[in-house]
């Protein structure tokens, strides 16, 4: 199952877009979401998907915060 199918978000596209658009590293995103850099890498490359709705909410919150700046 893909993240898009499970959560309605294409995490494989979202992570690189955030990194490019806001000049964030995997480490930046990982620390904001409370996961490891390797987890971000795995999501980005489609190896795993977020298992928690809370994590997806935190990702959405991060996107909103960045868009306000």
Helices and strands as residue ranges (DSSP letters): H 3-7, H 11-22, H 26-33, H 37-44, H 53-68
